[in-house]
């Protein structure tokens, strides 16, 4: 049902930000680029899910081929004509023409079935596509399509123990910046008007309350604000300069909606705090000493693999959306958010 999953709120808020940005900030966005990004993310998710299901079917089938061969010549299933009968775990080998009643058939070679993907599997790629549309700019639609493909693919390729460690949207942004020549990010696209920050904080706070990841945002913003304050005092600048560097809509969006992605960040609270502080520190260095306007995205990209190490050192239940996110199969644990809601961790 709509809005029972926290991701429904994320989709609503990100869509609102996209409309708001186009309407009030005069973004030069092409509607067709947004459509291409959304369609590519959703279709790429479906393709990888289909590949996973196909591989699982092959593995299951190959594990039963040898067993089926042992029962060649036994009564077969009327549906597939290749499967021995089974009753209470015991094989029954009847002669030709023998009548076998009340015996169930286990089909080792089922007929092909249409892949049915749960609706919940498309929430995450839709969020990724909206994030790309909000943050990434390009001159050609092919660049947006490329970013969308590699963003979704990163969830299925770069993972350990069924957990992906790259934020999909961030991975797509960095890939587009590196591979293509017509992609860019505009960190100052939201300006510095206070009501944008209030809107982002209110909507982001609602999401973080439901998923229980306030610690990551607080650690990131606190560490970054502290480092900027020290630098400001060291250089003898006025506090107007300090607030100018902090009151950025893009920085708040990053802190509230990207660096807090519960599926790719460390599982334990201490791990998340250490990781967020490390990202804030690297962002500060890249922005002030290497003059990278996209410092936050590069910092997250570089430090993303360290989530695996932090999960090993500080073990904790893995977060999972109710109903799963379609990235794979298998229940691997549970996690509780700020409201104590039990979440099944299916990837």
VOBA-1610 file (N, C-alpha, C; in pm, whole numbers, padded with zeros to 5 digits, always signed):
BEGIN
Unk+00085-00119+00000Unk+00000+00000+00000Unk+00088+00124+00000Unk+00040+00228-00066Unk+00118+00351-00082Unk+00144+00416+00053Unk+00267+00465+00071Unk+00312+00540+00189Unk+00322+00456+00315Unk+00319+00324+00301Unk+00356+00238+00413Unk+00505+00212+00411Unk+00565+00225+00294Unk+00709+00211+00277Unk+00771+00351+00281Unk+00879+00367+00357Unk+00943+00498+00369Unk+00988+00552+00235Unk+01021+00462+00143Unk+01067+00506+00011Unk+00959+00580-00066Unk+00832+00555-00034Unk+00725+00631-00099Unk+00736+00779-00065Unk+00772+00808+00059Unk+00791+00948+00098Unk+00913+01008+00028Unk+01018+00929+00016Unk+01136+00977-00056Unk+01103+01012-00200Unk+01027+00925-00266Unk+00988+00950-00404Unk+00905+01077-00414Unk+00812+01095-00321Unk+00728+01214-00320Unk+00811+01341-00300Unk+00901+01339-00202Unk+00980+01458-00170Unk+01078+01492-00282Unk+01146+01390-00337Unk+01242+01415-00444Unk+01171+01468-00570Unk+01052+01415-00596Unk+00974+01466-00709Unk+00935+01612-00685Unk+00898+01643-00561Unk+00864+01781-00526Unk+00984+01873-00544Unk+01104+01827-00501Unk+01225+01908-00518Unk+01253+01934-00665Unk+01231+01831-00748Unk+01258+01844-00891Unk+01165+01948-00954Unk+01037+01940-00921Unk+00940+02038-00973Unk+00972+02177-00919Unk+01006+02184-00791Unk+01037+02311-00727Unk+01161+02376-00790Unk+01262+02295-00816Unk+01384+02347-00876Unk+01361+02402-01016Unk+01282+02329-01095Unk+01254+02374-01231Unk+01168+02501-01229Unk+01073+02506-01134Unk+00980+02617-01131Unk+01035+02744-01068Unk+01120+02730-00967Unk+01166+02848-00893Unk+01312+02884-00918Unk+01392+02790-00967Unk+01534+02817-00987Unk+01571+02827-01136Unk+01471+02809-01223Unk+01493+02820-01367Unk+01604+02726-01416Unk+01595+02601-01372Unk+01691+02502-01419Unk+01670+02474-01566Unk+01778+02458-01636Unk+01770+02426-01779Unk+01767+02274-01796Unk+01658+02214-01749Unk+01642+02070-01759Unk+01550+02036-01875Unk+01585+01931-01946Unk+01502+01883-02056Unk+01410+01772-02002Unk+01280+01785-02017Unk+01189+01680-01969Unk+01222+01543-02024Unk+01267+01540-02150Unk+01300+01410-02209Unk+01420+01345-02140Unk+01513+01425-02088Unk+01627+01371-02015Unk+01580+01303-01887Unk+01485+01367-01819Unk+01430+01308-01697Unk+01359+01176-01728Unk+01281+01176-01837Unk+01212+01054-01877Unk+01307+00942-01912Unk+01415+00975-01984Unk+01516+00874-02021Unk+01582+00818-01896Unk+01614+00904-01799Unk+01680+00859-01676Unk+01591+00764-01597Unk+01464+00800-01582Unk+01372+00714-01507Unk+01352+00581-01577Unk+01326+00585-01708Unk+01302+00462-01783Unk+01425+00372-01782Unk+01543+00430-01794Unk+01665+00350-01797Unk+01692+00284-01662Unk+01672+00357-01554Unk+01692+00299-01421Unk+01596+00182-01397Unk+01469+00200-01429Unk+01370+00095-01406Unk+01397-00027-01493Unk+01429-00006-01620Unk+01454-00119-01710Unk+01582-00192-01673Unk+01685-00118-01632Unk+01810-00183-01591Unk+01788-00267-01466Unk+01708-00218-01372Unk+01675-00296-01253Unk+01606-00426-01292Unk+01510-00418-01383Unk+01436-00537-01424Unk+01530-00638-01493Unk+01619-00590-01576Unk+01711-00679-01647Unk+01799-00754-01549Unk+01855-00684-01451Unk+01942-00750-01354Unk+01864-00846-01265Unk+01740-00812-01232Unk+01657-00905-01155Unk+01630-01031-01236Unk+01602-01014-01365Unk+01578-01129-01452Unk+01702-01218-01461Unk+01819-01157-01472Unk+01943-01234-01477Unk+01963-01312-01348Unk+01936-01249-01234Unk+01950-01317-01105Unk+01856-01436-01095Unk+01730-01415-01137Unk+01633-01525-01132Unk+01675-01640-01224Unk+01728-01605-01340Unk+01772-01707-01435Unk+01889-01787-01378Unk+01984-01718-01314Unk+02098-01787-01254Unk+02053-01878-01141Unk+01959-01831-01062Unk+01908-01914-00951Unk+01840-02039-01005Unk+01764-02023-01113Unk+01696-02138-01172Unk+01796-02239-01227Unk+01903-02189-01290Unk+02006-02280-01342Unk+02076-02355-01230Unk+02107-02286-01121Unk+02174-02351-01009Unk+02086-02458-00946Unk+01957-02426-00933Unk+01865-02524-00875Unk+01848-02645-00965Unk+01842-02617-01095Unk+01824-02725-01191Unk+01947-02814-01196Unk+02066-02753-01198Unk+02189-02833-01207Unk+02208-02918-01083Unk+02158-02875-00969Unk+02170-02953-00847Unk+02081-03074-00845Unk+01979-03075-00933Unk+01885-03187-00935Unk+01901-03280-01054Unk+01986-03239-01149Unk+02003-03322-01268Unk+02055-03460-01234Unk+02160-03463-01149Unk+02217-03592-01112Unk+02118-03680-01040Unk+02038-03619-00954Unk+01938-03695-00880Unk+01832-03752-00973Unk+01792-03671-01068Unk+01690-03716-01163Unk+01741-03831-01249Unk+01870-03827-01283Unk+01928-03931-01369Unk+01923-04067-01302Unk+01930-04072-01169Unk+01928-04199-01097Unk+01793-04268-01108Unk+01691-04188-01141Unk+01557-04246-01145Unk+01502-04257-01287Unk+01592-04270-01382Unk+01549-04287-01520Unk+01466-04414-01534Unk+01357-04405-01600Unk+01271-04520-01621Unk+01160-04531-01519Unk+01162-04450-01414Unk+01056-04453-01313Unk+00934-04377-01364Unk+00818-04391-01301Unk+00699-04316-01344Unk+00728-04167-01347Unk+00677-04101-01447Unk+00710-03961-01466Unk+00589-03872-01449Unk+00618-03745-01436Unk+00514-03644-01416Unk+00438-03620-01545Unk+00307-03613-01537Unk+00227-03590-01656Unk+00243-03450-01712Unk+00299-03361-01631Unk+00313-03223-01677Unk+00441-03203-01757Unk+00553-03257-01707Unk+00680-03231-01777Unk+00744-03357-01834Unk+00691-03477-01800Unk+00738-03602-01859Unk+00882-03638-01827Unk+00940-03579-01723Unk+01080-03610-01696Unk+01108-03635-01548Unk+01007-03631-01463Unk+01034-03626-01320Unk+00982-03749-01248Unk+01061-03808-01161Unk+01012-03922-01083Unk+00907-03880-00981Unk+00828-03980-00940Unk+00728-03954-00837Unk+00795-03949-00701Unk+00731-03879-00609Unk+00786-03872-00474Unk+00671-03874-00375Unk+00686-03951-00270Unk+00584-03955-00167Unk+00651-03961-00031Unk+00631-03856+00048Unk+00690-03847+00182Unk+00840-03869+00179Unk+00904-03819+00078Unk+01048-03827+00069Unk+01099-03960+00019Unk+01011-04057-00011Unk+01053-04189-00058Unk+01016-04203-00205Unk+01113-04252-00284Unk+01088-04270-00426Unk+01008-04399-00449Unk+00914-04394-00540Unk+00834-04511-00573Unk+00857-04543-00721Unk+00916-04657-00749Unk+00945-04696-00886Unk+00846-04803-00928Unk+00743-04764-01002Unk+00641-04858-01042Unk+00669-04917-01178Unk+00614-05029-01201Unk+00631-05092-01331Unk+00544-05028-01436Unk+00565-05068-01559Unk+00490-05009-01667Unk+00343-05047-01656Unk+00256-04949-01661Unk+00113-04973-01652Unk+00063-04983-01510Unk+00150-04976-01413Unk+00109-04985-01272Unk+00033-04859-01231Unk-00073-04875-01161Unk-00154-04761-01117Unk-00102-04710-00984Unk-00065-04583-00979Unk-00014-04522-00857Unk-00112-04413-00815Unk-00169-04426-00699Unk-00270-04331-00654Unk-00219-04255-00531Unk-00273-04135-00516Unk-00243-04052-00398Unk-00094-04029-00381Unk-00024-04016-00489Unk+00120-03990-00484Unk+00146-03857-00554Unk+00214-03767-00484Unk+00239-03635-00541Unk+00363-03639-00629Unk+00370-03545-00720Unk+00482-03537-00814Unk+00561-03410-00788Unk+00694-03422-00775Unk+00782-03307-00761Unk+00850-03284-00894Unk+00827-03168-00953Unk+00876-03140-01088Unk+01017-03081-01082Unk+01114-03157-01132Unk+01251-03109-01133Unk+01281-03024-01256Unk+01198-03029-01354Unk+01216-02950-01475Unk+01086-02874-01505Unk+01053-02776-01425Unk+00928-02702-01446Unk+00931-02627-01578Unk+00812-02604-01629Unk+00802-02526-01751Unk+00841-02381-01724Unk+00893-02310-01825Unk+00933-02171-01805Unk+00816-02086-01756Unk+00847-01998-01663Unk+00746-01909-01608Unk+00782-01764-01636Unk+00680-01682-01642Unk+00701-01539-01664Unk+00758-01478-01536Unk+00865-01397-01550Unk+00924-01333-01433Unk+00832-01223-01382Unk+00790-01239-01257Unk+00705-01139-01193Unk+00789-01066-01090Unk+00810-00937-01110Unk+00891-00857-01020Unk+00800-00781-00925Unk+00820-00792-00793Unk+00737-00720-00699Unk+00744-00569-00722Unk+00632-00502-00693Unk+00627-00357-00713Unk+00732-00286-00630Unk+00761-00340-00509Unk+00858-00276-00421Unk+00998-00274-00481Unk+01024-00362-00579Unk+01156-00368-00639Unk+01190-00244-00721Unk+01090-00166-00757Unk+01113-00050-00842Unk+01116+00082-00765Unk+01097+00076-00636Unk+01105+00199-00558Unk+01248+00253-00554Unk+01342+00166-00524Unk+01482+00209-00513Unk+01537+00266-00643Unk+01519+00198-00759Unk+01569+00258-00883Unk+01498+00388-00919Unk+01372+00403-00880Unk+01302+00529-00906Unk+01364+00642-00824Unk+01400+00611-00699Unk+01468+00710-00615Unk+01603+00747-00676Unk+01675+00647-00725Unk+01805+00673-00789Unk+01788+00764-00911Unk+01687+00737-00993Unk+01666+00819-01113Unk+01630+00963-01078Unk+01553+00982-00973Unk+01518+01118-00930Unk+01641+01190-00875Unk+01725+01116-00802Unk+01849+01176-00751Unk+01941+01220-00864Unk+01953+01136-00967Unk+02035+01173-01082Unk+01979+01295-01154Unk+01847+01300-01167Unk+01784+01413-01235Unk+01803+01543-01156Unk+01807+01533-01023Unk+01825+01651-00939Unk+01968+01703-00943Unk+02065+01614-00950Unk+02204+01654-00928Unk+02290+01659-01054Unk+02263+01572-01150Unk+02351+01560-01266Unk+02296+01638-01384Unk+02385+01706-01455Unk+02349+01780-01576Unk+02433+01726-01693Unk+02375+01726-01811Unk+02445+01676-01929Unk+02389+01744-02053Unk+02469+01744-02159Unk+02427+01802-02285Unk+02353+01703-02374Unk+02373+01573-02348Unk+02313+01470-02433Unk+02239+01367-02347Unk+02130+01317-02399Unk+02051+01219-02324Unk+02127+01089-02303Unk+02221+01058-02394Unk+02298+00934-02379Unk+02382+00936-02252Unk+02427+01054-02211Unk+02505+01064-02088Unk+02419+01030-01966Unk+02296+01079-01965Unk+02205+01048-01855Unk+02172+00899-01854Unk+02156+00841-01973Unk+02127+00698-01980Unk+02246+00617-01929Unk+02366+00658-01965Unk+02486+00590-01916Unk+02494+00597-01764Unk+02471+00714-01708Unk+02475+00730-01563Unk+02372+00641-01495Unk+02253+00631-01555Unk+02147+00549-01497Unk+02184+00400-01500Unk+02240+00354-01610Unk+02276+00212-01622Unk+02383+00174-01520Unk+02491+00251-01513Unk+02599+00215-01421Unk+02557+00234-01276Unk+02465+00327-01250Unk+02416+00347-01114Unk+02345+00223-01064Unk+02251+00171-01142Unk+02177+00052-01101Unk+02266-00072-01104Unk+02352-00081-01205Unk+02441-00198-01214Unk+02535-00208-01095Unk+02574-00094-01039Unk+02668-00096-00925Unk+02610-00170-00806Unk+02476-00172-00791Unk+02414-00243-00680Unk+02432-00393-00692Unk+02437-00442-00814Unk+02445-00586-00838Unk+02588-00635-00855Unk+02676-00544-00895Unk+02815-00583-00924Unk+02906-00563-00802Unk+02900-00445-00742Unk+02989-00412-00630Unk+02919-00440-00498Unk+02922-00565-00458Unk+02858-00603-00333Unk+02934-00717-00268Unk+02925-00723-00138Unk+02985-00829-00058Unk+02880-00878+00039Unk+02858-01009+00041Unk+02755-01070+00126Unk+02619-01007+00099Unk+02589-00988-00029Unk+02461-00934-00073Unk+02435-00791-00026Unk+02540-00718+00009Unk+02525-00577+00044Unk+02608-00492-00052Unk+02543-00398-00122Unk+02619-00309-00209Unk+02673-00194-00125Unk+02794-00151-00156Unk+02858-00049-00073Unk+02872+00086-00143Unk+02840+00096-00270Unk+02837+00225-00337Unk+02695+00279-00338Unk+02680+00408-00310Unk+02551+00471-00328Unk+02524+00477-00478Unk+02414+00419-00527Unk+02392+00409-00672Unk+02394+00543-00745Unk+02321+00641-00694Unk+02317+00771-00762Unk+02454+00837-00763Unk+02526+00828-00653Unk+02659+00887-00646Unk+02755+00817-00742Unk+02744+00685-00751Unk+02828+00609-00845Unk+02799+00650-00989Unk+02671+00671-01021Unk+02636+00714-01156Unk+02688+00853-01187Unk+02683+00943-01088Unk+02734+01079-01109Unk+02884+01078-01135Unk+02959+01009-01050Unk+03104+01004-01066Unk+03142+00938-01199Unk+03072+00832-01235Unk+03101+00763-01362Unk+03079+00855-01481Unk+02969+00930-01478Unk+02941+01022-01588Unk+03046+01132-01596Unk+03090+01183-01480Unk+03192+01288-01480Unk+03325+01237-01535Unk+03357+01111-01507Unk+03486+01055-01548Unk+03483+01009-01694Unk+03376+00942-01734Unk+03371+00878-01865Unk+03338+00977-01976Unk+03246+01069-01950Unk+03199+01159-02055Unk+03261+01297-02041Unk+03241+01377-02144Unk+03295+01514-02144Unk+03186+01620-02135Unk+03061+01577-02127Unk+02952+01675-02127Unk+02868+01670-01999Unk+02918+01604-01895Unk+02845+01594-01768Unk+02906+01688-01665Unk+02821+01745-01582Unk+02869+01830-01475Unk+02767+01833-01362Unk+02811+01880-01246Unk+02726+01897-01129Unk+02735+02042-01086Unk+02621+02099-01049Unk+02617+02239-01007Unk+02579+02246-00858Unk+02678+02243-00769Unk+02648+02242-00625Unk+02571+02364-00578Unk+02583+02476-00648Unk+02516+02598-00605Unk+02381+02621-00669Unk+02322+02517-00728Unk+02199+02535-00804Unk+02079+02575-00717Unk+02087+02550-00585Unk+01977+02585-00498Unk+01992+02723-00436Unk+02106+02786-00459Unk+02127+02917-00399Unk+02143+02906-00248Unk+02109+03012-00176Unk+02127+03015-00031Unk+02004+03068+00041Unk+01889+03057-00022Unk+01766+03104+00042Unk+01729+03012+00157Unk+01692+03071+00271Unk+01673+02995+00393Unk+01558+02895+00386Unk+01453+02926+00308Unk+01337+02838+00310Unk+01362+02707+00237Unk+01460+02706+00145Unk+01500+02578+00086Unk+01558+02486+00193Unk+01648+02543+00274Unk+01708+02465+00381Unk+01605+02415+00479Unk+01506+02497+00511Unk+01400+02456+00602Unk+01318+02342+00543Unk+01289+02351+00413Unk+01214+02245+00346Unk+01292+02115+00344Unk+01421+02123+00309Unk+01503+02003+00304Unk+01516+01939+00443Unk+01536+02023+00545Unk+01552+01971+00681Unk+01424+01904+00730Unk+01309+01965+00698Unk+01182+01908+00743Unk+01150+01776+00677Unk+01163+01770+00545Unk+01133+01646+00473Unk+01239+01539+00500Unk+01365+01581+00502Unk+01471+01485+00532Unk+01461+01432+00673Unk+01423+01518+00766Unk+01407+01474+00905Unk+01298+01370+00919Unk+01189+01384+00842Unk+01082+01285+00846Unk+01131+01148+00799Unk+01212+01149+00692Unk+01267+01023+00641Unk+01362+00960+00743Unk+01451+01042+00797Unk+01551+00989+00890Unk+01488+00938+01018Unk+01379+00999+01060Unk+01310+00951+01180Unk+01254+00811+01157Unk+01207+00786+01037Unk+01148+00655+01007Unk+01253+00547+00989Unk+01369+00581+00935Unk+01473+00480+00912Unk+01578+00478+01022Unk+01577+00577+01112Unk+01670+00578+01224Unk+01814+00601+01187Unk+01840+00701+01101Unk+01977+00728+01059Unk+02016+00875+01083Unk+01960+00935+01186Unk+01995+01073+01221Unk+02143+01085+01256Unk+02199+00979+01315Unk+02338+00986+01360Unk+02434+01018+01246Unk+02406+00965+01127Unk+02494+00987+01012Unk+02493+01133+00968Unk+02373+01189+00958Unk+02361+01330+00917Unk+02424+01423+01019Unk+02396+01400+01146Unk+02451+01485+01252Unk+02603+01478+01254Unk+02657+01357+01240Unk+02803+01340+01242Unk+02867+01410+01123Unk+02807+01397+01005Unk+02863+01460+00885Unk+02859+01612+00894Unk+02740+01667+00920Unk+02726+01812+00925Unk+02803+01872+01043Unk+02803+01803+01157Unk+02876+01854+01272Unk+03026+01860+01247Unk+03081+01752+01189Unk+03225+01748+01162Unk+03263+01852+01056Unk+03183+01861+00950Unk+03215+01957+00844Unk+03202+02100+00892Unk+03097+02130+00967Unk+03077+02265+01020Unk+03190+02302+01116Unk+03235+02205+01195Unk+03345+02231+01289Unk+03475+02262+01217Unk+03506+02186+01114Unk+03629+02210+01038Unk+03624+02346+00966Unk+03509+02381+00911Unk+03496+02511+00845Unk+03508+02625+00947Unk+03458+02605+01068Unk+03468+02708+01172Unk+03613+02730+01213Unk+03687+02621+01228Unk+03829+02633+01263Unk+03905+02708+01153Unk+03879+02673+01029Unk+03945+02740+00917Unk+03907+02888+00912Unk+03781+02917+00938Unk+03734+03054+00935Unk+03804+03139+01041Unk+03818+03082+01161Unk+03888+03153+01268Unk+04036+03170+01237Unk+04098+03067+01180Unk+04241+03069+01148Unk+04272+03178+01045Unk+04182+03195+00948Unk+04204+03294+00843Unk+04154+03432+00883Unk+04083+03443+00993Unk+04034+03571+01040Unk+03920+03627+00958Unk+03843+03539+00895Unk+03732+03584+00815Unk+03610+03614+00903Unk+03516+03690+00848Unk+03392+03718+00921Unk+03301+03595+00916Unk+03204+03592+01006Unk+03116+03476+01012Unk+03018+03473+00896Unk+03005+03582+00825Unk+02923+03581+00704Unk+02978+03482+00602Unk+03110+03477+00593Unk+03176+03384+00501Unk+03146+03240+00544Unk+03152+03218+00674Unk+03127+03084+00729Unk+02986+03036+00693Unk+02887+03119+00720Unk+02750+03078+00692Unk+02725+03067+00542Unk+02795+03146+00464Unk+02783+03137+00319Unk+02827+02999+00270Unk+02929+02943+00331Unk+02982+02813+00288Unk+02898+02697+00338Unk+02819+02721+00442Unk+02737+02613+00497Unk+02595+02614+00444Unk+02540+02731+00416Unk+02401+02741+00373Unk+02388+02708+00225Unk+02408+02583+00194Unk+02399+02535+00057Unk+02292+02427+00050Unk+02195+02446-00040Unk+02090+02347-00055Unk+02144+02212-00097Unk+02243+02211-00185Unk+02301+02085-00232Unk+02370+02010-00118Unk+02437+02084-00029Unk+02503+02020+00085Unk+02401+01955+00177Unk+02288+02023+00200Unk+02184+01967+00285Unk+02118+01845+00219Unk+02094+01853+00088Unk+02039+01737+00018Unk+02131+01616+00030Unk+02261+01642+00015Unk+02358+01534+00027Unk+02355+01474+00167Unk+02354+01560+00270Unk+02359+01514+00408Unk+02233+01443+00452Unk+02119+01480+00395Unk+01991+01425+00439Unk+01942+01308+00354Unk+01979+01305+00227Unk+01920+01205+00137Unk+02021+01112+00071Unk+02149+01148+00067Unk+02244+01063-00003Unk+02338+00990+00092Unk+02403+01062+00181Unk+02500+00999+00270Unk+02431+00912+00375Unk+02298+00920+00384Unk+02222+00842+00483Unk+02154+00720+00422Unk+02183+00686+00298Unk+02123+00569+00235Unk+02145+00446+00322Unk+02041+00391+00385Unk+02061+00285+00485Unk+02109+00153+00429Unk+02098+00133+00297Unk+02138+00004+00240Unk+02286-00002+00205Unk+02353+00113+00198Unk+02493+00111+00156Unk+02589+00168+00260Unk+02538+00217+00372Unk+02624+00274+00476Unk+02651+00169+00583Unk+02746+00191+00673Unk+02775+00092+00778Unk+02652+00056+00860Unk+02648-00067+00907Unk+02532-00115+00981Unk+02527-00063+01125Unk+02643-00056+01191Unk+02647-00015+01331Unk+02651+00137+01345Unk+02602+00185+01459Unk+02600+00331+01480Unk+02741+00388+01488Unk+02831+00323+01562Unk+02967+00373+01574Unk+03036+00372+01439Unk+03007+00270+01358Unk+03064+00266+01223Unk+03013+00379+01136Unk+02884+00411+01147Unk+02827+00520+01068Unk+02885+00655+01109Unk+02904+00675+01239Unk+02958+00802+01287Unk+03102+00821+01238Unk+03183+00718+01251Unk+03322+00726+01204Unk+03327+00750+01055Unk+03244+00679+00982Unk+03240+00691+00837Unk+03196+00831+00794Unk+03092+00885+00858Unk+03043+01018+00824Unk+03146+01126+00854Unk+03216+01112+00966Unk+03321+01209+01001Unk+03435+01203+00898Unk+03469+01082+00854Unk+03574+01066+00753Unk+03533+01132+00622Unk+03406+01117+00582Unk+03358+01180+00459Unk+03362+01331+00472Unk+03321+01383+00589Unk+03324+01528+00611Unk+03467+01581+00605Unk+03562+01508+00662Unk+03701+01550+00662Unk+03758+01552+00520Unk+03731+01445+00444Unk+03781+01439+00306Unk+03713+01546+00220Unk+03586+01571+00243Unk+03516+01678+00171Unk+03582+01813+00198Unk+03613+01838+00324Unk+03678+01964+00362Unk+03813+01980+00293Unk+03891+01872+00287Unk+04023+01878+00224Unk+04011+01900+00074Unk+03924+01824+00010Unk+03910+01835-00136Unk+03854+01971-00177Unk+03767+02026-00096Unk+03704+02152-00132Unk+03798+02271-00110Unk+03873+02268-00001Unk+03951+02386+00036Unk+04097+02381-00010Unk+04148+02263-00038Unk+04289+02253-00079Unk+04307+02202-00222Unk+04204+02135-00275Unk+04209+02091-00414Unk+04103+02162-00498Unk+04023+02245-00432Unk+03926+02333-00498Unk+03830+02258-00589Unk+03782+02143-00539Unk+03684+02064-00611Unk+03544+02106-00570Unk+03466+02155-00663Unk+03329+02193-00630Unk+03241+02071-00603Unk+03283+01954-00654Unk+03208+01829-00633Unk+03272+01745-00523Unk+03331+01810-00425Unk+03408+01739-00322Unk+03324+01636-00246Unk+03198+01668-00214Unk+03117+01575-00134Unk+03094+01444-00210Unk+03074+01452-00340Unk+03048+01332-00418Unk+03174+01246-00431Unk+03287+01310-00450Unk+03412+01235-00457Unk+03448+01172-00323Unk+03422+01243-00214Unk+03451+01189-00082Unk+03368+01064-00054Unk+03241+01070-00087Unk+03154+00954-00067Unk+03197+00838-00155Unk+03235+00866-00278Unk+03277+00761-00370Unk+03405+00692-00322Unk+03502+00770-00278Unk+03631+00714-00235Unk+03616+00631-00108Unk+03534+00677-00015Unk+03524+00611+00115Unk+03415+00505+00121Unk+03336+00490+00017Unk+03228+00392+00019Unk+03276+00249+00049Unk+03386+00201-00012Unk+03429+00063+00016Unk+03466+00037+00162Unk+03497+00142+00238Unk+03536+00122+00378Unk+03418+00080+00465Unk+03295+00087+00411Unk+03181+00038+00488Unk+03194-00111+00517Unk+03256-00184+00425Unk+03274-00328+00445Unk+03365-00353+00565Unk+03475-00279+00574Unk+03568-00294+00686Unk+03501-00256+00818Unk+03425-00147+00818Unk+03357-00104+00939Unk+03252-00205+00983Unk+03187-00271+00887Unk+03088-00374+00921Unk+03154-00497+00982Unk+03278-00523+00942Unk+03351-00636+00999Unk+03396-00605+01141Unk+03445-00485+01162Unk+03495-00446+01295Unk+03380-00431+01394Unk+03274-00360+01352Unk+03158-00339+01439Unk+03037-00402+01374Unk+03006-00523+01414Unk+02897-00597+01353Unk+02763-00555+01412Unk+02663-00547+01326Unk+02528-00509+01367Unk+02431-00562+01262Unk+02302-00576+01300Unk+02202-00622+01202Unk+02196-00529+01082Unk+02177-00586+00968Unk+02172-00509+00844Unk+02033-00453+00821Unk+02028-00331+00774Unk+01899-00267+00745Unk+01840-00326+00617Unk+01709-00337+00615Unk+01641-00380+00494Unk+01503-00320+00484Unk+01464-00283+00364Unk+01330-00230+00345Unk+01229-00342+00357Unk+01110-00312+00409Unk+01005-00412+00414Unk+00967-00452+00273Unk+00971-00583+00248Unk+00940-00631+00114Unk+01062-00639+00026Unk+01178-00590+00073Unk+01300-00599-00007Unk+01308-00488-00109Unk+01424-00477-00172Unk+01442-00376-00275Unk+01474-00435-00410Unk+01463-00567-00418Unk+01478-00629-00549Unk+01621-00651-00591Unk+01715-00629-00505Unk+01853-00644-00547Unk+01902-00785-00546Unk+01829-00874-00484Unk+01872-01012-00477Unk+01772-01091-00396Unk+01815-01198-00336Unk+01724-01281-00260Unk+01790-01323-00131Unk+01706-01369-00039Unk+01760-01426+00083Unk+01745-01334+00202Unk+01690-01384+00311Unk+01678-01306+00432Unk+01806-01320+00513Unk+01865-01210+00549Unk+01995-01215+00616Unk+01994-01149+00751Unk+01882-01100+00796Unk+01880-01038+00928Unk+01769-00938+00940Unk+01759-00873+01056Unk+01659-00772+01078Unk+01721-00652+01143Unk+01653-00541+01130Unk+01700-00418+01192Unk+01581-00340+01243Unk+01602-00259+01344Unk+01495-00178+01399Unk+01530-00032+01384Unk+01434+00045+01335Unk+01454+00187+01318Unk+01422+00260+01446Unk+01412+00394+01438Unk+01389+00476+01555Unk+01256+00445+01619Unk+01156+00397+01542Unk+01026+00368+01596Unk+01012+00224+01639Unk+01120+00148+01630Unk+01116+00009+01672Unk+01047-00083+01574Unk+01026-00038+01453Unk+00957-00118+01354Unk+01050-00226+01301Unk+01000-00350+01299Unk+01083-00461+01253Unk+01090-00457+01101Unk+01212-00470+01050Unk+01233-00467+00906Unk+01305-00592+00863Unk+01248-00661+00766Unk+01314-00779+00712Unk+01422-00736+00617Unk+01540-00792+00636Unk+01653-00749+00555Unk+01668-00843+00436Unk+01592-00819+00333Unk+01605-00892+00208Unk+01667-00798+00108Unk+01763-00846+00036Unk+01832-00758-00059Unk+01776-00771-00197
//
